[in-house]
Amino acid sequence: MAELVYRPAIGLARTLFKAWDLKIDCRGSENIPRSGGAVLVSNHISYLDFIFDGLAALPQKRLVRFMAKESVFRHKISGPLMRNMKHIPVDRNQGEAAYAHALDSLRSGEVVGIFPEATISRSFTLKSFKSGAARLAQEAGVPIVPVALWGTQRLWTKGHPRNFKRSHTPITIRVGEAIEASKDKYAGAITRQVRERVQELLEAAQRAYPVRPKDPDDTWWMPAHLGGTAPTPEEVRAAEAR
């Protein structure tokens, strides 16, 4: 079936990234299957993460169908785009419908993208993972492909202004080997395995990242344990509990 919206959207994204002079370093795309269903699982630090996760799949000629909150589909601009790119709306009050939609997509041979942290991590560290990705992969009989992104938070993230200038920002993407979601394992055990692998990939992406904060005012995008001034996970949880 022709992708009348998705492929032009990819072209637009590439044009914008070239205009912004982003320095994208993507490794491991060969771990994404060239055919058949798969669940792509990624950390979540930016509003733009789904675009960069999608770019990682392009060398394998795959288009990723992302699960995203239902309100995005109701927006007058993003809504038609999301629907025509066959992304999957998630209503948190009726999650079974999104689950069934994603399962159908996987069984029909699609790659489905999931952010198992559910929301952007304001500490830029991994939050706990929900088990939906593992359960979907088990039920559909498809592998899970772990992905880690770093640097995307510098473009646009929660609590900070957008930076869409020609900033030469590096973006590091690491794709790991596929993980089998065996039906004889507990979904929780698979979820822990996937989270550990994403953590390893995230640390590798951080080590490979070519720049550091240029001055004390630029440390906001670095997590506290790496010497930055992003809030700690404990500070984020305390703020959200108020």
C-alpha positions as a Markdown table, in Angstrom:
| # | Residue | x | y | z |
|---|---|---|---|---|
| 1 | Met | 0.0 | 0.0 | 0.0 |
| 2 | Ala | 1.3 | 3.4 | -0.9 |
| 3 | Glu | 2.5 | 5.6 | 1.9 |
| 4 | Leu | 1.2 | 8.9 | 0.7 |
| 5 | Val | 1.9 | 10.8 | 3.9 |
| 6 | Tyr | 4.6 | 8.9 | 5.8 |
| 7 | Arg | 7.3 | 9.1 | 3.1 |
| 8 | Pro | 6.8 | 12.8 | 2.4 |
| 9 | Ala | 6.9 | 13.4 | 6.1 |
| 10 | Ile | 10.3 | 11.6 | 6.3 |
| 11 | Gly | 11.5 | 13.9 | 3.5 |
| 12 | Leu | 10.4 | 17.0 | 5.4 |
| 13 | Ala | 12.1 | 15.8 | 8.6 |
| 14 | Arg | 15.4 | 15.2 | 6.7 |
| 15 | Thr | 15.2 | 18.6 | 5.2 |
| 16 | Leu | 14.7 | 20.3 | 8.6 |
| 17 | Phe | 17.5 | 18.3 | 10.2 |
| 18 | Lys | 19.8 | 19.4 | 7.4 |
| 19 | Ala | 18.7 | 23.0 | 7.9 |
| 20 | Trp | 19.4 | 22.7 | 11.6 |
| 21 | Asp | 22.7 | 20.9 | 10.8 |
| 22 | Leu | 22.1 | 18.1 | 13.2 |
| 23 | Lys | 25.0 | 15.6 | 13.5 |
| 24 | Ile | 23.2 | 12.3 | 13.6 |
| 25 | Asp | 25.2 | 9.2 | 14.6 |
| 26 | Cys | 23.1 | 6.1 | 14.2 |
| 27 | Arg | 24.5 | 2.6 | 14.7 |
| 28 | Gly | 22.9 | -0.8 | 14.9 |
| 29 | Ser | 20.0 | -0.3 | 12.4 |
| 30 | Glu | 20.8 | -3.7 | 11.0 |
| 31 | Asn | 19.3 | -5.2 | 14.1 |
| 32 | Ile | 15.8 | -4.1 | 13.0 |
| 33 | Pro | 14.3 | -7.0 | 10.9 |
| 34 | Arg | 13.9 | -6.2 | 7.2 |
| 35 | Ser | 10.5 | -8.0 | 7.2 |
| 36 | Gly | 7.9 | -9.2 | 9.7 |
| 37 | Gly | 6.6 | -7.7 | 12.9 |
| 38 | Ala | 8.8 | -6.3 | 15.6 |
| 39 | Val | 8.3 | -4.1 | 18.7 |
| 40 | Leu | 10.8 | -1.2 | 18.8 |
| 41 | Val | 11.3 | -0.1 | 22.4 |
| 42 | Ser | 13.0 | 3.2 | 23.2 |
| 43 | Asn | 13.9 | 5.6 | 26.0 |
| 44 | His | 11.9 | 8.9 | 26.0 |
| 45 | Ile | 13.6 | 12.2 | 26.6 |
| 46 | Ser | 12.2 | 14.5 | 23.9 |
| 47 | Tyr | 9.0 | 15.3 | 22.1 |
| 48 | Leu | 10.9 | 14.4 | 18.9 |
| 49 | Asp | 12.1 | 10.9 | 19.9 |
| 50 | Phe | 9.6 | 9.1 | 17.6 |
| 51 | Ile | 11.1 | 10.8 | 14.6 |
| 52 | Phe | 14.7 | 9.7 | 15.4 |
| 53 | Asp | 13.6 | 6.2 | 16.3 |
| 54 | Gly | 11.8 | 6.1 | 12.9 |
| 55 | Leu | 15.0 | 7.3 | 11.2 |
| 56 | Ala | 16.9 | 4.4 | 12.7 |
| 57 | Ala | 14.6 | 2.0 | 10.9 |
| 58 | Leu | 14.9 | 3.5 | 7.4 |
| 59 | Pro | 18.2 | 1.7 | 6.4 |
| 60 | Gln | 16.1 | -1.5 | 6.8 |
| 61 | Lys | 13.3 | 0.1 | 4.7 |
| 62 | Arg | 10.9 | -0.1 | 7.6 |
| 63 | Leu | 8.3 | 2.4 | 8.7 |
| 64 | Val | 7.5 | 2.4 | 12.4 |
| 65 | Arg | 3.9 | 2.7 | 13.7 |
| 66 | Phe | 4.2 | 4.5 | 17.0 |
| 67 | Met | 1.8 | 4.2 | 19.9 |
| 68 | Ala | 1.0 | 7.8 | 21.1 |
| 69 | Lys | -1.5 | 9.5 | 23.4 |
| 70 | Glu | -4.9 | 9.9 | 21.9 |
| 71 | Ser | -4.9 | 13.7 | 22.3 |
| 72 | Val | -2.3 | 14.0 | 19.6 |
| 73 | Phe | -4.8 | 12.4 | 17.2 |
| 74 | Arg | -7.4 | 15.0 | 18.1 |
| 75 | His | -5.2 | 18.0 | 17.2 |
| 76 | Lys | -6.2 | 19.7 | 14.0 |
| 77 | Ile | -2.7 | 19.5 | 12.4 |
| 78 | Ser | -1.1 | 16.5 | 14.0 |
| 79 | Gly | -4.2 | 14.4 | 14.0 |
| 80 | Pro | -4.6 | 13.8 | 10.3 |
| 81 | Leu | -0.9 | 13.3 | 9.9 |
| 82 | Met | -0.8 | 10.7 | 12.7 |
| 83 | Arg | -3.8 | 8.8 | 11.3 |
| 84 | Asn | -2.5 | 8.8 | 7.8 |
| 85 | Met | 0.9 | 7.5 | 8.9 |
| 86 | Lys | -1.0 | 4.7 | 10.7 |
| 87 | His | 0.2 | 5.4 | 14.1 |
| 88 | Ile | -1.7 | 4.0 | 17.0 |
| 89 | Pro | -3.8 | 6.2 | 19.4 |
| 90 | Val | -3.6 | 5.3 | 23.1 |
| 91 | Asp | -6.5 | 6.3 | 25.4 |
| 92 | Arg | -5.2 | 5.5 | 28.9 |
| 93 | Asn | -8.8 | 5.0 | 30.1 |
| 94 | Gln | -9.4 | 2.4 | 27.3 |
| 95 | Gly | -6.0 | 0.8 | 26.8 |
| 96 | Glu | -7.4 | -2.5 | 25.6 |
| 97 | Ala | -8.4 | -0.9 | 22.2 |
| 98 | Ala | -4.8 | 0.4 | 21.6 |
| 99 | Tyr | -3.4 | -3.0 | 22.6 |
| 100 | Ala | -5.6 | -4.8 | 20.1 |
| 101 | His | -4.7 | -2.3 | 17.4 |
| 102 | Ala | -1.0 | -2.7 | 18.0 |
| 103 | Leu | -1.4 | -6.5 | 18.1 |
| 104 | Asp | -3.2 | -6.5 | 14.8 |
| 105 | Ser | -0.4 | -4.3 | 13.3 |
| 106 | Leu | 2.3 | -6.7 | 14.6 |
| 107 | Arg | 0.5 | -9.7 | 13.2 |
| 108 | Ser | 0.3 | -8.0 | 9.8 |
| 109 | Gly | 4.1 | -7.6 | 9.8 |
| 110 | Glu | 4.4 | -4.0 | 11.0 |
| 111 | Val | 7.1 | -2.6 | 13.3 |
| 112 | Val | 5.4 | -1.0 | 16.3 |
| 113 | Gly | 7.2 | 1.7 | 18.3 |
| 114 | Ile | 6.6 | 1.9 | 22.1 |
| 115 | Phe | 8.0 | 4.2 | 24.8 |
| 116 | Pro | 7.6 | 1.9 | 27.8 |
| 117 | Glu | 8.3 | 4.8 | 30.3 |
| 118 | Ala | 5.0 | 6.2 | 29.0 |
| 119 | Thr | 6.1 | 9.8 | 29.5 |
| 120 | Ile | 9.2 | 11.9 | 28.9 |
| 121 | Ser | 11.9 | 11.4 | 31.6 |
| 122 | Arg | 12.6 | 14.9 | 33.0 |
| 123 | Ser | 15.7 | 13.5 | 34.8 |
| 124 | Phe | 17.0 | 12.1 | 31.4 |
| 125 | Thr | 17.5 | 8.8 | 33.2 |
| 126 | Leu | 15.4 | 5.6 | 32.6 |
| 127 | Lys | 12.2 | 5.4 | 34.5 |
| 128 | Ser | 10.5 | 2.1 | 35.2 |
| 129 | Phe | 9.1 | 0.2 | 32.1 |
| 130 | Lys | 5.6 | -0.8 | 31.7 |
| 131 | Ser | 5.1 | -4.5 | 30.5 |
| 132 | Gly | 2.9 | -3.8 | 27.5 |
| 133 | Ala | 5.7 | -4.1 | 25.0 |
| 134 | Ala | 6.7 | -7.5 | 26.3 |
| 135 | Arg | 3.1 | -8.8 | 26.4 |
| 136 | Leu | 2.5 | -7.6 | 22.8 |
| 137 | Ala | 5.7 | -9.2 | 21.5 |
| 138 | Gln | 4.8 | -12.5 | 23.3 |
| 139 | Glu | 1.3 | -12.6 | 22.0 |
| 140 | Ala | 2.3 | -11.6 | 18.4 |
| 141 | Gly | 5.3 | -13.9 | 18.4 |
| 142 | Val | 7.7 | -11.1 | 17.4 |
| 143 | Pro | 11.1 | -9.9 | 18.7 |
| 144 | Ile | 11.7 | -6.7 | 20.7 |
| 145 | Val | 14.4 | -4.3 | 19.4 |
| 146 | Pro | 15.9 | -2.0 | 22.0 |
| 147 | Val | 16.9 | 1.6 | 21.1 |
| 148 | Ala | 18.5 | 4.4 | 23.1 |
| 149 | Leu | 18.6 | 8.1 | 22.1 |
| 150 | Trp | 20.8 | 10.8 | 23.4 |
| 151 | Gly | 20.9 | 14.5 | 22.6 |
| 152 | Thr | 17.3 | 14.8 | 21.4 |
| 153 | Gln | 16.4 | 16.5 | 24.7 |
| 154 | Arg | 18.5 | 19.5 | 23.6 |
| 155 | Leu | 16.1 | 20.2 | 20.7 |
| 156 | Trp | 12.7 | 20.0 | 22.6 |
| 157 | Thr | 11.8 | 18.5 | 25.9 |
| 158 | Lys | 9.4 | 19.0 | 28.7 |
| 159 | Gly | 10.0 | 22.2 | 30.7 |
| 160 | His | 12.4 | 23.8 | 28.2 |
| 161 | Pro | 12.0 | 25.9 | 25.2 |
| 162 | Arg | 12.4 | 24.5 | 21.7 |
| 163 | Asn | 15.7 | 24.9 | 20.0 |
| 164 | Phe | 15.1 | 24.7 | 16.3 |
| 165 | Lys | 18.0 | 27.0 | 15.3 |
| 166 | Arg | 21.0 | 25.9 | 13.2 |
| 167 | Ser | 22.6 | 24.6 | 16.3 |
| 168 | His | 24.8 | 21.7 | 15.0 |
| 169 | Thr | 23.4 | 19.6 | 17.8 |
| 170 | Pro | 24.7 | 16.0 | 17.9 |
| 171 | Ile | 22.1 | 13.2 | 18.1 |
| 172 | Thr | 23.3 | 9.7 | 19.0 |
| 173 | Ile | 21.2 | 6.7 | 18.3 |
| 174 | Arg | 22.1 | 3.1 | 19.3 |
| 175 | Val | 20.0 | 0.1 | 18.3 |
| 176 | Gly | 20.6 | -3.2 | 20.0 |
| 177 | Glu | 20.2 | -6.8 | 19.0 |
| 178 | Ala | 16.7 | -8.2 | 19.0 |
| 179 | Ile | 15.4 | -9.8 | 22.1 |
| 180 | Glu | 13.2 | -12.9 | 21.9 |
| 181 | Ala | 10.0 | -12.6 | 23.8 |
| 182 | Ser | 9.5 | -16.2 | 24.7 |
| 183 | Lys | 6.0 | -17.2 | 25.7 |
| 184 | Asp | 7.3 | -19.4 | 28.5 |
| 185 | Lys | 8.7 | -16.4 | 30.3 |
| 186 | Tyr | 6.9 | -13.9 | 32.5 |
| 187 | Ala | 6.3 | -10.5 | 30.8 |
| 188 | Gly | 7.9 | -8.8 | 33.8 |
| 189 | Ala | 11.1 | -10.8 | 33.4 |
| 190 | Ile | 11.3 | -9.8 | 29.7 |
| 191 | Thr | 10.6 | -6.2 | 30.6 |
| 192 | Arg | 13.5 | -6.2 | 33.1 |
| 193 | Gln | 15.8 | -7.7 | 30.4 |
| 194 | Val | 14.7 | -5.1 | 27.9 |
| 195 | Arg | 15.2 | -2.2 | 30.3 |
| 196 | Glu | 18.7 | -3.4 | 31.2 |
| 197 | Arg | 19.6 | -3.6 | 27.6 |
| 198 | Val | 18.2 | -0.1 | 26.9 |
| 199 | Gln | 20.2 | 1.2 | 29.9 |
| 200 | Glu | 23.4 | -0.4 | 28.4 |
| 201 | Leu | 22.7 | 1.3 | 25.0 |
| 202 | Leu | 21.9 | 4.6 | 26.7 |
| 203 | Glu | 25.2 | 4.5 | 28.5 |
| 204 | Ala | 27.0 | 3.7 | 25.3 |
| 205 | Ala | 25.3 | 6.6 | 23.5 |
| 206 | Gln | 26.3 | 8.9 | 26.4 |
| 207 | Arg | 29.9 | 7.8 | 26.2 |
| 208 | Ala | 30.0 | 8.3 | 22.4 |
| 209 | Tyr | 28.4 | 11.8 | 22.6 |
| 210 | Pro | 30.9 | 14.2 | 21.2 |
| 211 | Val | 30.2 | 17.4 | 23.2 |
| 212 | Arg | 29.8 | 18.4 | 26.8 |
| 213 | Pro | 27.9 | 21.4 | 28.3 |
| 214 | Lys | 29.7 | 24.6 | 27.2 |
| 215 | Asp | 29.2 | 26.5 | 30.4 |
| 216 | Pro | 27.3 | 26.3 | 33.7 |
| 217 | Asp | 24.0 | 27.6 | 32.0 |
| 218 | Asp | 24.2 | 24.7 | 29.6 |
| 219 | Thr | 24.3 | 21.8 | 32.1 |
| 220 | Trp | 20.5 | 21.4 | 32.2 |
| 221 | Trp | 20.4 | 18.6 | 29.6 |
| 222 | Met | 22.9 | 16.4 | 31.5 |
| 223 | Pro | 21.6 | 14.1 | 34.3 |
| 224 | Ala | 22.7 | 14.8 | 37.8 |
| 225 | His | 24.7 | 11.6 | 38.1 |
| 226 | Leu | 26.8 | 12.8 | 35.1 |
| 227 | Gly | 27.5 | 16.2 | 36.6 |
| 228 | Gly | 24.5 | 18.0 | 35.1 |
| 229 | Thr | 21.7 | 20.0 | 36.7 |
| 230 | Ala | 18.7 | 18.0 | 35.5 |
| 231 | Pro | 16.5 | 17.0 | 38.4 |
| 232 | Thr | 17.2 | 13.7 | 40.0 |
| 233 | Pro | 14.6 | 10.9 | 39.6 |
| 234 | Glu | 13.8 | 11.5 | 43.3 |
| 235 | Glu | 13.3 | 15.2 | 42.8 |
| 236 | Val | 11.0 | 14.5 | 39.8 |
| 237 | Arg | 8.9 | 12.1 | 41.7 |
| 238 | Ala | 8.6 | 14.5 | 44.6 |
| 239 | Ala | 7.5 | 17.3 | 42.3 |
| 240 | Glu | 4.9 | 15.1 | 40.6 |
| 241 | Ala | 3.5 | 14.1 | 43.9 |
| 242 | Arg | 2.7 | 17.6 | 45.0 |
